[in-house]
């Protein structure tokens, strides 16, 4: 798998994944195709944005895309990811990850770490996971890197129940020590 440019068509296709996972994402309401197109124009295409978004494509799988009006065989699009709320002065960013292929989350996260530390030269990356199930927690990544963590109780309200969240952060040194 690899990071690729996030096209408008791919950003709009991520709406289906967002709808399926709406309960565990920060934005608790449905987004429309028009809202996603505005996001693409105002955030993804904005050179001054504090956010960098990418498509993740699987080099070993293919699919037909019609981005140019003609069906074309290309690498399978598996996730929309980003490094968001980048604070250049503090050299830190938050991870954003939306995919329908939960078995690839660890590999996708590694692509984002590589982008953050080796291409954008950031010092730290952080994320938040809601404790709605054990699978939703990045336990292996936390153990692998020795990530800093903090639990926040009753952070997310989903269908009548409050769930705790786990905030985690790794630094460039933690990342490099595991390479």
C-alpha angles and dihedrals in degrees: 000000000000143000116262135176113287107238124200091250092053092047090054091047089057088068089081091056091046091052092051092049100034093123094060097042126085095241102073097189134075118265122216126221088252091054090050091049089052089050090051093050098040101037113017095042095039110103090200095053119123087223132078117197129189142178118237113218129189109228092199096056130056138200138177116261127186099196093130095040094262125085108255129182110236143153113296115263108228107164148011109221139170150176101231140183088026112192102199092185090056094033094230138124141178123238121240116191129172120172140144092215104078092175089068099050095104093051091045091050089053090055089054092049090052091050093047098046105028103033107024093033094224123169098216143011127200139183144179128229125188115226098232091127139355090253090061093063121086093225097150093049092048091051094043095054100027088238122197109248141186130184120220114195123224093004101144128041112209124172096332098320132095117225129196122236134217118219115197136180136187128190131216089255092054089049094047093046089061097047 
